[in-house]
Amino acid sequence: MFEKNMKISYLLDFYGDVLDERVRAVMDAYYDDDLSLSEIADGEGISRQGVRHLIKKGEEHLLFLEQKLGLAHHHGEIRASALSLLAVAERLKNGEIAPEVAADQITEVTNTIVSKGV
Amino acid sequence: MFEKNMKISYLLDFYGDVLDERVRAVMDAYYDDDLSLSEIADGEGISRQGVRHLIKKGEEHLLFLEQKLGLAHHHGEIRASALSLLAVAERLKNGEIAPEVAADQITEVTNTIVSKGV
């Protein structure tokens, strides 16, 4: 049996639109709607084994895309950089750091974003 | 005949790793190394028509991926936001804007980055 994998669910958010229509439907039912293999099989009019096959195919495609494109990984990095920037802005606004220091920190974090190439 | 499309060349930078190995080789030869169809055909040991077919297949795949994932488009947006942030940092450093104003601008641009969801 599978174990539902939260990483797959996360990747589905990023790459779901690229999957074949039927694979996407089964993946959404399994990961987003939390249906069982049997319930999906009934809904799709195919065997449980057929559902299992489509899910496996979808998982492999998602993992392949993430390995090649790294969109989810980059998203996490950009998000972390964004949080740093917001924290600097907050400290700057509250007068907790000198403008020059804030400017340098903003420049550094921003250059990190650019160099990530996303 | 094709016209070489700079957009395709740009998308190749983003999604090239996802293409089938042979399609990738032909796309690289055509777009990056600027070889002719005949030269690529000779190198690959296939017909010009075969090369043309692989390039068309690659182009369709790249355009499909960009339509679904928008990585190149997002990259442009993130880059524009990054340039804004660097400009704010520069003005802050030069004392051309008040810290509070800079803080608000940084927060606004950063929230744009986050909301883009990349």
gemmi code that builds the backbone of each chain (N, CA, C; Angstrom):
import gemmi

chains = {
    "A": [
        ("MET", (0.826, -1.217, 0.000), (0.000, 0.000, 0.000), (0.860, 1.268, 0.000)),
        ("PHE", (0.264, 2.281, -0.534), (0.904, 3.584, -0.472), (0.808, 4.155, 0.931)),
        ("GLU", (1.711, 5.044, 1.219), (1.409, 5.996, 2.280), (1.233, 7.347, 1.605)),
        ("LYS", (0.221, 8.052, 2.009), (0.046, 9.366, 1.398), (1.214, 10.250, 1.798)),
        ("ASN", (1.760, 10.880, 0.810), (3.009, 11.596, 0.998), (2.731, 13.096, 0.881)),
        ("MET", (2.992, 13.812, 1.979), (2.667, 15.235, 1.996), (3.495, 16.001, 0.976)),
        ("LYS", (4.692, 15.498, 0.706), (5.518, 16.160, -0.307), (4.806, 16.117, -1.667)),
        ("ILE", (4.199, 14.971, -1.951), (3.481, 14.833, -3.227), (2.327, 15.832, -3.295)),
        ("SER", (1.621, 15.957, -2.207), (0.500, 16.888, -2.152), (0.978, 18.310, -2.438)),
        ("TYR", (2.133, 18.646, -1.882), (2.727, 19.970, -2.076), (3.133, 20.159, -3.543)),
        ("LEU", (3.755, 19.150, -4.105), (4.187, 19.241, -5.506), (2.995, 19.339, -6.454)),
        ("LEU", (1.908, 18.713, -6.047), (0.676, 18.760, -6.855), (0.194, 20.209, -7.015)),
        ("ASP", (0.401, 21.015, -5.982), (0.049, 22.439, -6.071), (0.854, 23.159, -7.153)),
        ("PHE", (2.097, 22.759, -7.276), (2.973, 23.447, -8.224), (2.813, 22.935, -9.648)),
        ("TYR", (2.748, 21.624, -9.781), (2.859, 21.026, -11.115), (1.590, 20.342, -11.589)),
        ("GLY", (0.532, 20.412, -10.819), (-0.687, 19.682, -11.161), (-1.182, 19.955, -12.577)),
        ("ASP", (-1.062, 21.208, -13.011), (-1.577, 21.579, -14.337), (-0.846, 20.886, -15.487)),
        ("VAL", (0.331, 20.369, -15.192), (1.117, 19.740, -16.258), (0.722, 18.269, -16.447)),
        ("LEU", (0.099, 17.687, -15.445), (-0.247, 16.256, -15.516), (-1.333, 15.992, -16.554)),
        ("ASP", (-1.340, 14.760, -17.076), (-2.444, 14.347, -17.947), (-3.742, 14.491, -17.165)),
        ("GLU", (-4.798, 14.795, -17.900), (-6.080, 15.112, -17.270), (-6.552, 14.016, -16.303)),
        ("ARG", (-6.460, 12.775, -16.758), (-6.973, 11.677, -15.929), (-6.092, 11.445, -14.699)),
        ("VAL", (-4.794, 11.544, -14.903), (-3.862, 11.403, -13.774), (-4.147, 12.505, -12.752)),
        ("ARG", (-4.334, 13.716, -13.258), (-4.620, 14.846, -12.380), (-5.877, 14.602, -11.542)),
        ("ALA", (-6.936, 14.109, -12.210), (-8.204, 13.867, -11.518), (-8.018, 12.867, -10.380)),
        ("VAL", (-7.284, 11.809, -10.664), (-7.061, 10.770, -9.652), (-6.173, 11.298, -8.514)),
        ("MET", (-5.148, 12.054, -8.884), (-4.248, 12.622, -7.864), (-5.005, 13.592, -6.952)),
        ("ASP", (-5.832, 14.438, -7.547), (-6.628, 15.384, -6.754), (-7.558, 14.628, -5.801)),
        ("ALA", (-8.203, 13.606, -6.324), (-9.137, 12.826, -5.498), (-8.401, 12.174, -4.327)),
        ("TYR", (-7.218, 11.677, -4.620), (-6.465, 10.941, -3.595), (-5.798, 11.891, -2.596)),
        ("TYR", (-5.150, 12.912, -3.109), (-4.362, 13.790, -2.222), (-5.150, 14.973, -1.670)),
        ("ASP", (-5.984, 15.569, -2.484), (-6.701, 16.763, -2.010), (-8.034, 16.406, -1.355)),
        ("ASP", (-8.773, 15.495, -1.992), (-10.093, 15.152, -1.443), (-10.016, 13.984, -0.471)),
        ("ASP", (-8.826, 13.383, -0.387), (-8.574, 12.312, 0.576), (-9.500, 11.102, 0.388)),
        ("LEU", (-9.840, 10.793, -0.835), (-10.640, 9.596, -1.109), (-9.748, 8.354, -1.077)),
        ("SER", (-10.383, 7.206, -0.834), (-9.632, 5.941, -0.842), (-9.484, 5.446, -2.281)),
        ("LEU", (-8.583, 4.501, -2.478), (-8.410, 3.910, -3.807), (-9.727, 3.334, -4.317)),
        ("SER", (-10.449, 2.670, -3.429), (-11.730, 2.057, -3.834), (-12.744, 3.112, -4.259)),
        ("GLU", (-12.818, 4.181, -3.481), (-13.764, 5.253, -3.830), (-13.415, 5.881, -5.183)),
        ("ILE", (-12.126, 6.083, -5.413), (-11.706, 6.669, -6.691), (-11.995, 5.695, -7.830)),
        ("ALA", (-11.704, 4.418, -7.578), (-11.956, 3.386, -8.594), (-13.429, 3.385, -8.988)),
        ("ASP", (-14.314, 3.437, -8.000), (-15.754, 3.478, -8.286), (-16.106, 4.704, -9.123)),
        ("GLY", (-15.572, 5.852, -8.697), (-15.892, 7.101, -9.398), (-15.404, 7.121, -10.835)),
        ("GLU", (-14.227, 6.551, -11.056), (-13.622, 6.594, -12.395), (-14.044, 5.417, -13.268)),
        ("GLY", (-14.666, 4.429, -12.621), (-15.044, 3.242, -13.395), (-13.864, 2.400, -13.829)),
        ("ILE", (-12.812, 2.391, -12.992), (-11.651, 1.530, -13.266), (-11.327, 0.730, -12.009)),
        ("SER", (-10.382, -0.192, -12.125), (-10.017, -1.041, -10.979), (-9.171, -0.266, -9.972)),
        ("ARG", (-9.108, -0.787, -8.761), (-8.206, -0.189, -7.759), (-6.769, -0.212, -8.267)),
        ("GLN", (-6.440, -1.294, -8.949), (-5.084, -1.410, -9.500), (-4.837, -0.326, -10.550)),
        ("GLY", (-5.871, -0.039, -11.306), (-5.773, 1.032, -12.301), (-5.545, 2.379, -11.647)),
        ("VAL", (-6.262, 2.619, -10.560), (-6.087, 3.879, -9.815), (-4.668, 3.970, -9.269)),
        ("ARG", (-4.239, 2.858, -8.677), (-2.896, 2.801, -8.105), (-1.849, 3.120, -9.174)),
        ("HIS", (-2.054, 2.576, -10.349), (-1.126, 2.800, -11.464), (-1.082, 4.294, -11.859)),
        ("LEU", (-2.258, 4.903, -11.941), (-2.308, 6.327, -12.315), (-1.652, 7.209, -11.255)),
        ("ILE", (-1.886, 6.866, -9.996), (-1.275, 7.654, -8.909), (0.247, 7.525, -8.953)),
        ("LYS", (0.709, 6.311, -9.160), (2.157, 6.087, -9.227), (2.763, 6.877, -10.391)),
        ("LYS", (2.069, 6.836, -11.514), (2.524, 7.575, -12.696), (2.583, 9.089, -12.390)),
        ("GLY", (1.539, 9.580, -11.727), (1.495, 10.992, -11.378), (2.601, 11.366, -10.403)),
        ("GLU", (2.811, 10.520, -9.414), (3.863, 10.798, -8.427), (5.229, 10.864, -9.098)),
        ("GLU", (5.475, 9.906, -9.981), (6.773, 9.897, -10.671), (6.949, 11.152, -11.513)),
        ("HIS", (5.871, 11.577, -12.169), (5.951, 12.783, -12.997), (6.234, 14.022, -12.137)),
        ("LEU", (5.544, 14.118, -11.003), (5.758, 15.266, -10.106), (7.193, 15.297, -9.579)),
        ("LEU", (7.680, 14.134, -9.159), (9.042, 14.082, -8.612), (10.074, 14.389, -9.694)),
        ("PHE", (9.817, 13.919, -10.900), (10.696, 14.225, -12.038), (10.746, 15.741, -12.281)),
        ("LEU", (9.576, 16.367, -12.314), (9.515, 17.810, -12.577), (10.234, 18.597, -11.491)),
        ("GLU", (10.037, 18.195, -10.234), (10.701, 18.911, -9.149), (12.210, 18.705, -9.207)),
        ("GLN", (12.614, 17.496, -9.567), (14.052, 17.237, -9.678), (14.670, 18.095, -10.780)),
        ("LYS", (13.946, 18.270, -11.861), (14.476, 19.011, -13.010), (14.299, 20.524, -12.876)),
        ("LEU", (13.176, 20.953, -12.299), (12.849, 22.390, -12.278), (12.985, 23.021, -10.894)),
        ("GLY", (12.780, 22.231, -9.856), (12.982, 22.726, -8.499), (12.079, 23.882, -8.090)),
        ("LEU", (10.899, 23.942, -8.681), (9.998, 25.058, -8.432), (9.577, 25.145, -6.959)),
        ("ALA", (9.257, 24.006, -6.364), (8.830, 23.989, -4.954), (9.995, 24.409, -4.055)),
        ("HIS", (11.167, 23.899, -4.365), (12.358, 24.252, -3.588), (12.641, 25.761, -3.687)),
        ("HIS", (12.615, 26.275, -4.906), (12.847, 27.714, -5.102), (11.789, 28.540, -4.380)),
        ("HIS", (10.566, 28.067, -4.449), (9.487, 28.783, -3.785), (9.786, 28.940, -2.297)),
        ("GLY", (10.263, 27.881, -1.680), (10.621, 27.931, -0.258), (11.725, 28.934, -0.002)),
        ("GLU", (12.705, 28.961, -0.896), (13.830, 29.888, -0.719), (13.395, 31.346, -0.883)),
        ("ILE", (12.571, 31.578, -1.900), (12.095, 32.949, -2.141), (11.248, 33.403, -0.956)),
        ("ARG", (10.456, 32.505, -0.458), (9.595, 32.823, 0.681), (10.440, 33.195, 1.905)),
        ("ALA", (11.491, 32.436, 2.137), (12.386, 32.726, 3.265), (13.044, 34.094, 3.082)),
        ("SER", (13.472, 34.388, 1.867), (14.074, 35.697, 1.594), (13.058, 36.809, 1.820)),
        ("ALA", (11.837, 36.567, 1.381), (10.784, 37.576, 1.552), (10.544, 37.850, 3.030)),
        ("LEU", (10.535, 36.805, 3.837), (10.340, 36.997, 5.283), (11.478, 37.813, 5.886)),
        ("SER", (12.699, 37.572, 5.411), (13.847, 38.370, 5.886), (13.649, 39.843, 5.542)),
        ("LEU", (13.206, 40.096, 4.317), (13.005, 41.481, 3.890), (11.938, 42.175, 4.729)),
        ("LEU", (10.855, 41.442, 4.999), (9.790, 42.030, 5.812), (10.278, 42.344, 7.224)),
        ("ALA", (11.141, 41.463, 7.751), (11.693, 41.690, 9.091), (12.595, 42.925, 9.102)),
        ("VAL", (13.393, 43.096, 8.060), (14.254, 44.282, 7.970), (13.396, 45.549, 7.887)),
        ("ALA", (12.354, 45.474, 7.054), (11.464, 46.637, 6.900), (10.830, 47.009, 8.245)),
        ("GLU", (10.446, 46.000, 8.977), (9.832, 46.209, 10.292), (10.813, 46.887, 11.255)),
        ("ARG", (12.027, 46.372, 11.291), (13.030, 46.962, 12.188), (13.369, 48.390, 11.771)),
        ("LEU", (13.422, 48.589, 10.459), (13.712, 49.930, 9.939), (12.615, 50.913, 10.345)),
        ("LYS", (11.393, 50.461, 10.206), (10.245, 51.302, 10.530), (10.228, 51.665, 12.007)),
        ("ASN", (10.635, 50.709, 12.835), (10.645, 50.925, 14.285), (11.912, 51.614, 14.779)),
        ("GLY", (12.775, 51.996, 13.845), (14.014, 52.670, 14.236), (14.984, 51.768, 14.972)),
        ("GLU", (14.858, 50.457, 14.770), (15.742, 49.523, 15.489), (17.067, 49.285, 14.779)),
        ("ILE", (17.137, 49.671, 13.497), (18.429, 49.601, 12.801), (18.639, 50.875, 12.000)),
        ("ALA", (19.912, 51.179, 11.795), (20.262, 52.371, 11.016), (19.896, 52.150, 9.549)),
        ("PRO", (19.483, 53.217, 8.869), (19.122, 53.108, 7.452), (20.216, 52.456, 6.601)),
        ("GLU", (21.474, 52.804, 6.866), (22.577, 52.251, 6.064), (22.667, 50.736, 6.242)),
        ("VAL", (22.477, 50.298, 7.488), (22.541, 48.860, 7.775), (21.374, 48.146, 7.083)),
        ("ALA", (20.196, 48.753, 7.210), (19.017, 48.165, 6.560), (19.237, 48.078, 5.054)),
        ("ALA", (19.769, 49.153, 4.485), (19.994, 49.190, 3.030), (20.913, 48.047, 2.603)),
        ("ASP", (21.970, 47.829, 3.386), (22.905, 46.747, 3.050), (22.231, 45.379, 3.157)),
        ("GLN", (21.422, 45.219, 4.187), (20.742, 43.925, 4.370), (19.751, 43.666, 3.231)),
        ("ILE", (19.033, 44.719, 2.856), (18.058, 44.574, 1.764), (18.774, 44.201, 0.467)),
        ("THR", (19.871, 44.898, 0.223), (20.638, 44.620, -0.996), (21.135, 43.174, -0.997)),
        ("GLU", (21.636, 42.737, 0.140), (22.188, 41.380, 0.221), (21.113, 40.330, -0.027)),
        ("VAL", (19.996, 40.472, 0.665), (18.921, 39.483, 0.506), (18.376, 39.508, -0.923)),
        ("THR", (18.236, 40.717, -1.464), (17.699, 40.839, -2.826), (18.637, 40.199, -3.838)),
        ("ASN", (19.923, 40.407, -3.659), (20.880, 39.769, -4.570), (20.806, 38.250, -4.473)),
        ("THR", (20.499, 37.754, -3.279), (20.315, 36.312, -3.120), (19.135, 35.846, -3.970)),
        ("ILE", (18.058, 36.603, -3.918), (16.877, 36.247, -4.718), (17.239, 36.202, -6.200)),
        ("VAL", (17.932, 37.233, -6.658), (18.289, 37.307, -8.075), (19.202, 36.152, -8.461)),
        ("SER", (20.170, 35.853, -7.580), (21.144, 34.810, -7.919), (20.512, 33.420, -7.909)),
        ("LYS", (19.385, 33.275, -7.215), (18.683, 31.983, -7.223), (18.139, 31.689, -8.611)),
        ("GLY", (18.017, 32.758, -9.388), (17.612, 32.556, -10.776), (16.176, 32.154, -10.954)),
        ("VAL", (15.356, 32.416, -9.933), (13.934, 32.080, -10.114), (13.217, 33.277, -10.720)),
    ],
    "B": [
        ("MET", (9.453, 27.040, -43.668), (10.630, 27.069, -42.770), (10.298, 27.703, -41.424)),
        ("PHE", (11.072, 27.284, -40.453), (10.975, 27.930, -39.145), (11.591, 29.311, -39.200)),
        ("GLU", (11.165, 30.144, -38.290), (12.037, 31.247, -37.931), (12.503, 30.983, -36.519)),
        ("LYS", (13.774, 31.176, -36.281), (14.250, 30.961, -34.914), (13.588, 31.978, -34.002)),
        ("ASN", (13.084, 31.483, -32.926), (12.239, 32.276, -32.049), (12.983, 32.498, -30.738)),
        ("MET", (13.243, 33.771, -30.436), (14.035, 34.057, -29.243), (13.304, 33.644, -27.972)),
        ("LYS", (11.980, 33.678, -28.029), (11.224, 33.232, -26.864), (11.518, 31.759, -26.568)),
        ("ILE", (11.608, 30.970, -27.640), (11.899, 29.542, -27.461), (13.274, 29.370, -26.830)),
        ("SER", (14.217, 30.149, -27.294), (15.569, 30.068, -26.755), (15.571, 30.376, -25.251)),
        ("TYR", (14.776, 31.351, -24.876), (14.644, 31.753, -23.471), (13.987, 30.632, -22.660)),
        ("LEU", (12.929, 30.061, -23.208), (12.239, 28.977, -22.494), (13.127, 27.742, -22.344)),
        ("LEU", (13.995, 27.565, -23.322), (14.931, 26.436, -23.265), (15.832, 26.526, -22.030)),
        ("ASP", (16.157, 27.753, -21.646), (16.952, 27.947, -20.427), (16.207, 27.460, -19.193)),
        ("PHE", (14.903, 27.652, -19.188), (14.124, 27.295, -18.004), (13.751, 25.816, -17.966)),
        ("TYR", (13.322, 25.314, -19.105), (12.702, 23.989, -19.114), (13.513, 22.932, -19.860)),
        ("GLY", (14.675, 23.293, -20.344), (15.453, 22.364, -21.169), (15.643, 21.001, -20.516)),
        ("ASP", (15.852, 21.000, -19.202), (16.132, 19.743, -18.505), (14.959, 18.775, -18.516)),
        ("VAL", (13.784, 19.276, -18.806), (12.594, 18.418, -18.782), (12.398, 17.707, -20.124)),
        ("LEU", (13.008, 18.235, -21.174), (12.816, 17.646, -22.508), (13.464, 16.268, -22.622)),
        ("ASP", (12.924, 15.455, -23.539), (13.579, 14.180, -23.845), (14.995, 14.464, -24.335)),
        ("GLU", (15.884, 13.530, -24.045), (17.304, 13.760, -24.295), (17.599, 14.150, -25.756)),
        ("ARG", (16.964, 13.425, -26.675), (17.249, 13.686, -28.087), (16.664, 15.029, -28.533)),
        ("VAL", (15.469, 15.324, -28.061), (14.841, 16.610, -28.376), (15.722, 17.739, -27.848)),
        ("ARG", (16.206, 17.572, -26.634), (17.069, 18.578, -26.021), (18.324, 18.819, -26.845)),
        ("ALA", (18.937, 17.721, -27.293), (20.180, 17.836, -28.065), (19.936, 18.639, -29.336)),
        ("VAL", (18.832, 18.337, -30.009), (18.522, 19.024, -31.265), (18.169, 20.498, -31.006)),
        ("MET", (17.408, 20.742, -29.931), (17.038, 22.120, -29.583), (18.278, 22.947, -29.243)),
        ("ASP", (19.176, 22.356, -28.469), (20.416, 23.064, -28.110), (21.217, 23.395, -29.368)),
        ("ALA", (21.321, 22.413, -30.250), (22.100, 22.610, -31.474), (21.490, 23.731, -32.316)),
        ("TYR", (20.171, 23.747, -32.374), (19.488, 24.716, -33.228), (19.468, 26.104, -32.594)),
        ("TYR", (19.108, 26.161, -31.323), (18.909, 27.465, -30.677), (20.166, 28.024, -30.015)),
        ("ASP", (20.929, 27.165, -29.371), (22.107, 27.688, -28.660), (23.345, 27.714, -29.551)),
        ("ASP", (23.533, 26.628, -30.323), (24.753, 26.558, -31.145), (24.512, 27.125, -32.540)),
        ("ASP", (23.240, 27.446, -32.820), (22.874, 28.095, -34.081), (23.256, 27.278, -35.317)),
        ("LEU", (23.159, 25.966, -35.216), (23.419, 25.117, -36.388), (22.194, 25.096, -37.299)),
        ("SER", (22.410, 24.785, -38.555), (21.294, 24.671, -39.508), (20.640, 23.292, -39.368)),
        ("LEU", (19.454, 23.172, -39.931), (18.774, 21.868, -39.913), (19.651, 20.795, -40.563)),
        ("SER", (20.301, 21.160, -41.661), (21.154, 20.191, -42.371), (22.339, 19.752, -41.513)),
        ("GLU", (22.931, 20.720, -40.859), (24.082, 20.386, -40.001), (23.664, 19.471, -38.855)),
        ("ILE", (22.511, 19.775, -38.265), (22.033, 18.940, -37.162), (21.678, 17.545, -37.692)),
        ("ALA", (21.023, 17.500, -38.844), (20.659, 16.219, -39.454), (21.900, 15.355, -39.669)),
        ("ASP", (22.963, 15.947, -40.204), (24.217, 15.213, -40.412), (24.762, 14.688, -39.088)),
        ("GLY", (24.772, 15.560, -38.095), (25.320, 15.181, -36.792), (24.537, 14.070, -36.115)),
        ("GLU", (23.221, 14.125, -36.257), (22.359, 13.153, -35.568), (22.124, 11.898, -36.416)),
        ("GLY", (22.494, 11.970, -37.671), (22.254, 10.820, -38.551), (20.776, 10.617, -38.859)),
        ("ILE", (20.036, 11.705, -38.923), (18.617, 11.628, -39.309), (18.339, 12.645, -40.421)),
        ("SER", (17.148, 12.599, -40.977), (16.797, 13.511, -42.070), (16.538, 14.928, -41.552)),
        ("ARG", (16.601, 15.899, -42.456), (16.235, 17.262, -42.063), (14.807, 17.293, -41.544)),
        ("GLN", (13.968, 16.502, -42.193), (12.569, 16.436, -41.769), (12.464, 15.892, -40.341)),
        ("GLY", (13.312, 14.936, -40.033), (13.348, 14.363, -38.682), (13.769, 15.407, -37.658)),
        ("VAL", (14.758, 16.207, -38.026), (15.226, 17.277, -37.129), (14.093, 18.285, -36.911)),
        ("ARG", (13.463, 18.658, -38.035), (12.366, 19.620, -37.977), (11.265, 19.115, -37.031)),
        ("HIS", (10.984, 17.837, -37.124), (9.949, 17.217, -36.282), (10.334, 17.303, -34.799)),
        ("LEU", (11.591, 16.985, -34.498), (12.035, 17.026, -33.093), (11.990, 18.449, -32.546)),
        ("ILE", (12.392, 19.411, -33.379), (12.375, 20.811, -32.924), (10.940, 21.269, -32.659)),
        ("LYS", (10.049, 20.893, -33.561), (8.643, 21.274, -33.391), (8.081, 20.660, -32.100)),
        ("LYS", (8.437, 19.397, -31.872), (7.998, 18.705, -30.662), (8.529, 19.420, -29.417)),
        ("GLY", (9.813, 19.795, -29.471), (10.424, 20.492, -28.345), (9.778, 21.846, -28.102)),
        ("GLU", (9.528, 22.563, -29.192), (8.915, 23.888, -29.056), (7.528, 23.775, -28.414)),
        ("GLU", (6.769, 22.807, -28.871), (5.422, 22.623, -28.314), (5.487, 22.285, -26.828)),
        ("HIS", (6.451, 21.435, -26.474), (6.599, 21.065, -25.065), (6.974, 22.276, -24.208)),
        ("LEU", (7.906, 23.089, -24.711), (8.328, 24.279, -23.955), (7.164, 25.259, -23.782)),
        ("LEU", (6.410, 25.475, -24.866), (5.294, 26.423, -24.787), (4.198, 25.896, -23.857)),
        ("PHE", (3.989, 24.587, -23.889), (3.029, 23.960, -22.974), (3.454, 24.177, -21.518)),
        ("LEU", (4.718, 23.932, -21.230), (5.203, 24.071, -19.850), (5.083, 25.516, -19.374)),
        ("GLU", (5.427, 26.454, -20.249), (5.334, 27.855, -19.844), (3.877, 28.268, -19.650)),
        ("GLN", (3.005, 27.755, -20.498), (1.584, 28.071, -20.352), (1.057, 27.538, -19.018)),
        ("LYS", (1.514, 26.364, -18.623), (1.016, 25.736, -17.400), (1.726, 26.220, -16.148)),
        ("LEU", (3.032, 26.446, -16.256), (3.826, 26.761, -15.057), (4.253, 28.233, -14.984)),
        ("GLY", (4.405, 28.874, -16.123), (4.735, 30.299, -16.147), (6.044, 30.670, -15.476)),
        ("LEU", (6.993, 29.745, -15.484), (8.259, 29.982, -14.792), (9.017, 31.179, -15.368)),
        ("ALA", (9.057, 31.281, -16.679), (9.782, 32.397, -17.317), (9.087, 33.725, -17.001)),
        ("HIS", (7.776, 33.706, -17.061), (7.007, 34.912, -16.743), (7.243, 35.337, -15.283)),
        ("HIS", (7.137, 34.388, -14.372), (7.373, 34.687, -12.947), (8.792, 35.197, -12.737)),
        ("HIS", (9.720, 34.595, -13.450), (11.108, 35.020, -13.308), (11.250, 36.500, -13.646)),
        ("GLY", (10.594, 36.921, -14.712), (10.625, 38.327, -15.108), (10.028, 39.220, -14.033)),
        ("GLU", (8.945, 38.771, -13.441), (8.285, 39.574, -12.401), (9.131, 39.682, -11.137)),
        ("ILE", (9.707, 38.544, -10.745), (10.560, 38.552, -9.547), (11.771, 39.454, -9.779)),
        ("ARG", (12.300, 39.387, -10.973), (13.462, 40.204, -11.309), (13.119, 41.694, -11.235)),
        ("ALA", (11.956, 42.045, -11.737), (11.512, 43.441, -11.690), (11.337, 43.888, -10.236)),
        ("SER", (10.749, 43.019, -9.411), (10.589, 43.351, -7.991), (11.952, 43.515, -7.325)),
        ("ALA", (12.871, 42.649, -7.667), (14.212, 42.718, -7.083), (14.878, 44.048, -7.443)),
        ("LEU", (14.721, 44.458, -8.690), (15.313, 45.740, -9.102), (14.690, 46.901, -8.323)),
        ("SER", (13.392, 46.828, -8.065), (12.735, 47.860, -7.243), (13.338, 47.908, -5.853)),
        ("LEU", (13.521, 46.725, -5.273), (14.076, 46.663, -3.913), (15.486, 47.251, -3.875)),
        ("LEU", (16.282, 46.922, -4.879), (17.649, 47.451, -4.912), (17.640, 48.975, -5.044)),
        ("ALA", (16.684, 49.490, -5.808), (16.577, 50.947, -5.978), (16.191, 51.613, -4.653)),
        ("VAL", (15.260, 50.985, -3.925), (14.862, 51.524, -2.614), (16.061, 51.514, -1.658)),
        ("ALA", (16.785, 50.406, -1.664), (17.956, 50.296, -0.775), (18.975, 51.392, -1.090)),
        ("GLU", (19.144, 51.639, -2.371), (20.101, 52.662, -2.809), (19.668, 54.056, -2.316)),
        ("ARG", (18.390, 54.356, -2.503), (17.899, 55.668, -2.074), (17.961, 55.811, -0.553)),
        ("LEU", (17.683, 54.699, 0.120), (17.753, 54.711, 1.589), (19.185, 54.978, 2.049)),
        ("LYS", (20.096, 54.300, 1.396), (21.504, 54.431, 1.758), (21.994, 55.861, 1.535)),
        ("ASN", (21.490, 56.486, 0.452), (21.904, 57.855, 0.120), (21.112, 58.924, 0.862)),
        ("GLY", (20.228, 58.469, 1.749), (19.436, 59.427, 2.505), (18.405, 60.168, 1.663)),
        ("GLU", (18.021, 59.589, 0.542), (17.081, 60.264, -0.354), (15.620, 60.014, 0.017)),
        ("ILE", (15.388, 58.989, 0.842), (14.023, 58.783, 1.356), (14.076, 58.489, 2.844)),
        ("ALA", (12.969, 58.824, 3.500), (12.874, 58.581, 4.946), (12.788, 57.077, 5.206)),
        ("PRO", (13.345, 56.619, 6.324), (13.308, 55.193, 6.666), (11.890, 54.628, 6.638)),
        ("GLU", (10.926, 55.398, 7.156), (9.537, 54.893, 7.217), (8.987, 54.648, 5.809)),
        ("VAL", (9.311, 55.585, 4.920), (8.838, 55.449, 3.538), (9.493, 54.235, 2.878)),
        ("ALA", (10.791, 54.112, 3.087), (11.517, 52.969, 2.525), (10.937, 51.664, 3.060)),
        ("ALA", (10.665, 51.647, 4.370), (10.126, 50.430, 4.997), (8.801, 50.034, 4.354)),
        ("ASP", (7.955, 51.036, 4.101), (6.658, 50.745, 3.477), (6.836, 50.225, 2.051)),
        ("GLN", (7.751, 50.843, 1.334), (7.974, 50.409, -0.053), (8.524, 48.981, -0.094)),
        ("ILE", (9.440, 48.696, 0.810), (10.021, 47.350, 0.849), (8.939, 46.318, 1.170)),
        ("THR", (8.112, 46.668, 2.140), (7.030, 45.749, 2.532), (6.080, 45.511, 1.362)),
        ("GLU", (5.753, 46.581, 0.660), (4.812, 46.457, -0.455), (5.375, 45.575, -1.573)),
        ("VAL", (6.605, 45.853, -1.963), (7.213, 45.067, -3.045), (7.383, 43.611, -2.619)),
        ("THR", (7.789, 43.423, -1.373), (7.995, 42.058, -0.889), (6.678, 41.285, -0.861)),
        ("ASN", (5.618, 41.935, -0.434), (4.316, 41.268, -0.436), (3.882, 40.895, -1.862)),
        ("THR", (4.271, 41.717, -2.815), (3.993, 41.388, -4.220), (4.713, 40.105, -4.601)),
        ("ILE", (5.967, 39.997, -4.187), (6.741, 38.786, -4.488), (6.047, 37.569, -3.894)),
        ("VAL", (5.640, 37.683, -2.639), (5.009, 36.547, -1.962), (3.698, 36.181, -2.639)),
        ("SER", (2.919, 37.214, -3.016), (1.600, 36.940, -3.590), (1.708, 36.345, -4.992)),
        ("LYS", (2.846, 36.549, -5.652), (3.050, 35.943, -6.970), (3.136, 34.434, -6.852)),
        ("GLY", (3.429, 34.004, -5.623), (3.414, 32.567, -5.363), (4.552, 31.803, -6.004)),
        ("VAL", (5.611, 32.497, -6.360), (6.754, 31.754, -6.920), (7.721, 31.378, -5.814)),
    ],
}
model = gemmi.Model(1)
for chain_id, residues in chains.items():
    chain = gemmi.Chain(chain_id)
    for i, (resn, *xyz) in enumerate(residues, 1):
        res = gemmi.Residue()
        res.name, res.seqid = resn, gemmi.SeqId(i, " ")
        for name, pos in zip(("N", "CA", "C"), xyz):
            atom = gemmi.Atom()
            atom.name, atom.element = name, gemmi.Element(name[0])
            atom.pos, atom.b_iso = gemmi.Position(*pos), 0.0
            res.add_atom(atom)
        chain.add_residue(res)
    model.add_chain(chain)
structure = gemmi.Structure()
structure.add_model(model)
structure.setup_entities()
